[in-house]
Amino acid sequence: MSRFFIVALIAFICFSPISATADTVRITTRPDQNISFDVSVTGPTRISIVNHRISKILQSPSNFEMVNDESTGDVFLRFAGGQPTSESGYIVTESGHTIGFTMNPKTELDNHTVLVTLRGASSSPGGREQSGSSADASGFVVNSGGSGSSRTANLVSFTRQAYAARIGNRPASGQRVGSFASYSAGGLIARISVASAASGQIPAERQFYRSSGTLAVYVDRVISGGKVWVIVVEDTR
């Protein structure tokens, strides 16, 4: 074997990228099912739902810092220290779909990406516009009164603002059933409460229409400790 070939081989081994340090994993699942994936403890991990935007991630205290990118809807994780152990929780999309997950920390990964495809799931935010007595799988129902889709979009946007401002990452399990808080903006008020979801049954949206002034009702699809968040939107003008 020539000396030139040996030197070239050593250079190739030393300078070739190691594929294990950066990886992209693709997972296909359905809403309400569970997935498992690895996360890096040495670099960032990106979680993306194909054709969907992540609204929030619900879980117990974590060893990972999480940032939800407003422009892409992706979530980025960074190990914050401590003893790396497997963690579980729920991913909730803006279109109302929920996925259970378990993430397993790995020291040999860097710049890790997890791409999740939801099979048989609509990506339209907030669900479709309907009368006040029914709702779709997203848990959001609008008392349309014949108004156009722009009004529905405004109500969906306001409800998201109220959720982010008053609920955030709080699980419903830590709250008492009943009134929790309110949020007002632009002539609208969101009355936020906690409702019982006994035996795993999410209450129907129609039971929260208690006056003609109710414009929209949102019932969270994530059950935590037998409870769910409820947001009732009313007009204050």
N, C-alpha and C positions, 0 to 999 in steps of 0.2 A: 504493500500500500504506500503510495507516494506521500512525502511530507506535506505537499500542498493540499492533498485531499484530507489529511488528518487535521490540519489547521482549519480548513474550511468547515469541516464537520463540527469541530469544537465551537467555532464562531456561530454556526447555525443553532446549536443547542443553547448557547449562552444568551443569544439575542432573540430567539423566537418567543413570541408571546405564549403564555401558558393559558390554555382555554378555560381552565377551571376558575380563573380569577374573575372572569366576567361571563355572565350567563343570562339567557332569556328563557323563561319557562312559560309555556302556553298551556292553559287549563280550560276545558270546556265543561260547563255545568248548567244546571237549571236553578231558577230562584228557589229559595228555601232549602237548598241542599248544602252540604258541607264540603269544603275543600281543604287541602293541606299543601303548604309550600315552605321553602327555605327563605330565610332572611340573613343578610350579611351583618356581622358584628365588627367588620373592619372598614366598611364603606356604605354608601347609601343603597337603599332598596326602593324601587319604584313599583307601585301597584296600580294597574290600569284595568278598567273594565271596558272592553271594546264596544264602541258606539254608545256608551253610557258615561255619566259623570258620577263620581262618588260624592255623596252628601256628607257622610260621617262614618266613623268607625267606633263601635261601642265595645268596650272591654274593661276589665279590671285594671288597676294600676299596672303600668307597663315599664319595662326597662328600655323602651324605644321612644324617642321623640317622634311625633308625627306632624307633618305639614300637609294640609290640603291645598293644592295649587288651584286657585280660583279660575285661572284661564283655561286649564286643561281638564280639571276635575280629577286629576290623578292624586294619589297620596304617596308621599315620600317618607321613608323611615330612616332613622339614624340611631345607632346604639348609643345609649346615654350612660352606660356603666352598670356595675352590679354583676350578679351572677346570671349569665345568659341561660335561660330555660325556655321551654316551649310555652307559648301563650295562645289563648283562644279568645274569640269574640265574634262580632258580626260586622259585615260591610253592608251599608245601606246606600243605594243609589238615589239620585234625585228623582228618578221615575218611580220610586217606591219599592224596588226589589231588594230583598235581603238575602245575604249569603253567609252562612256560618263558616268560620275559618279556624285553622290551627297553624301557627307559624313556628318554624323550628330554626333557631339560630345556628349559623355555620361560620366558622372562622376562615375557611378557605375561599369564601366568595367575596367579590368586590364588584361594585356597580351592577348589582343584580336587578333584573326586571321580571315582574310577574304579570303576564297578560291573561286576563280572564274573559272568556266569551260566554255570554248568557244565551243559552239555547231556548227559543220559544218565548222571548221576553221583549215586550215593546219598550222602546227608548223614549217615548213621548213623555215629557215632564208633567207631573201632576195629574195624569189621567185625562180622560175626555170629559167634556162639559155635559152635565146631566141635570135632571130635576132634583129637588131636594130630598127625595125619598130613596135614592139608590146611589151606589158608588162602585168604582172599579177596584182592581186589586191594589192600587196605590194607596188607598185609604183617604183620598181627597175627593170631596164632592162639593159641587157648586150649585147654589140655588140660582140657576141661570136667568130665569124670567125672560127668556128670549134674547138676552144680550149676546154680543159677539165674542169671538175667541180672545180678543185683546183684553176684555174685562176679566176673563178667566185667568189669563196670564198674569194680570196685575194681582189678583187674589192669591195665586200660587206664589208669586214673588214675595208678597207681603207675609204670607204664612211662613215661608222659609226664613225671612228676616226675624220674625218673632221667635221661631224655633232657635235660631243661632244666638239671639240676644238673651233669651230667658232660660233656655234648656241646655243648649250646648251639648256636652258629653255626659250630662247627668243621667244615670239610669232611673227609670220610674220606680224601681224597687226600693230606692232609698227615701221615697216620699209617701206621705199619707194620701189616701184616696180623697179626692175633693179638690177645691180650688187651690191653685199654686201661685199664679202670677198673671199679670196682664202686660200688654205691649201696645202702644198707640203710635200711629204715624199716618199722615196724609188723609185724615178723616176716617181712618179705620181703627178698630180696636180688636186685638186678639185676646180672648179669655182662655188662659191655659190652665188645664186641670189634669188630674190623674184619675184614671178609671180602672175598675177591677176587670181582669181578664181571667176569671175563674175557670179552672179546668182547661186552660189553653184556648178559650173562646174569646176572640176579639169582639168587643161590642160593635153593633151596627151604627153607622154614622147617623142614621135617621133619628135615633133616640136622643141626639143632642140638639136637634132643631126644636128649640123651645119658644121661639117668637118669630114674628114675621120679619123682624130686623136681622135675622141670621142670614148672612151672605154665603158662608162656606163653613165646612166642618172637615177637619183633618184628624184621623185616628191613626196613630203610629202602628206599623205592622210588627214592631219588635216588642215582644212580651218579656218583661224583666220582673222576676219575682211575682208573677201573677198580676202584673199591672201594665198599663200602657199610657202614653201621653195623648192628650186630646187638646186640640186647638179649635175654638169656635170664633169665627170672624164676624164682626158686626159693623154696621155703618154708624158713625157717631155724628154725622151731619144732619 
